[in-house]
Amino acid sequence: MPNKPAAAKHLRQTKTRAARNLARLAAYRTAIKKVLKAAGPDQAAALLRQAQQALDKAARRGVIKKNTAARKLSRLMKKVQTP
């Protein structure tokens, strides 16, 4: 338990940020799963765009690193393109 008001505020901020980051993490993971379970190539292409946006947003916000987002997107593209 924090002793000073500033420490208490920092704890509140940390909890809020952690919850926000978890939500962003879950959003891009869900988007990737949807792409992998897509019914057809047209649906996969549409969902792939959404997954790309989710990955880029997570990278922009600092949830994951830029290269991690690029690597995940690259691997996802390979999976979608190969039948």
N, C-alpha and C positions, 0 to 999 in steps of 0.2 A: 504494500500500500504506500503510495507516494506521500511524503511528508509536506511538501511545499505545493502551493497552488500551480506553479509553472509545471512541476512534475506531473501533477494530476491532469493538466491540460494536455501535456505531451502524451500521456497514456491514452486519453480519449482520442486524440488525433491518430495515434498509432493503430488503435482498434478499428477506427473508421476506415483508414487507408487499407488495412489488411483485409477487411470485408470487401471493399471495393475491388481490390486486386484479385481476390478469390472469385468474385463475380466475373471479372474479365477473363480470368483463366478458364473458368467453366464455359464461358461463351465461345471461346475459340476451340476448345476441346469438343464441345457439342457440335460446332459447325463442321469440324473435321469428320466426326462420326457420321453426320448426316450425308456428307459427300460419299463416304465409303459404302453407305447403305442405300445409295440412290438406285432407283429402279432402272433408269435408262441413261444413255449418254447425254441426252438433252437436259434431263433433270440434273445430272451430275455436273454439267457445265454451269448451270445456273447456281447450284449450290456451291460450286467451286469459287465463284466470284464472291459469294458471301463469306466463305471461309478465308479467302484472301484478305478481305476487308477486316475480318475479326483478328487475323494474325497481325496485320499491319497496325491495327489500332492498339493491340496488346504491346507490340514493339515500341510504338510511339509513346505510350504511357509508361513504359519502363517495367511492365510485368514480365516480359521476356526480352532477351537481347535481340538486336536487329539480325544478326547472323543466324540465331536460332529460328527466328521466324522465316528467314529465307530458306533454311535447310528443310524445315517442316513443309513449307509450301512446295519446294522442289520435289520432295519425296511424294507428296500428295499428287502433284501433277503427273509424275511417272506412273503412279498406281491407276490414275484415272485414264491415262492414254493407252496403257496396255490392256488388251481385252482379257 
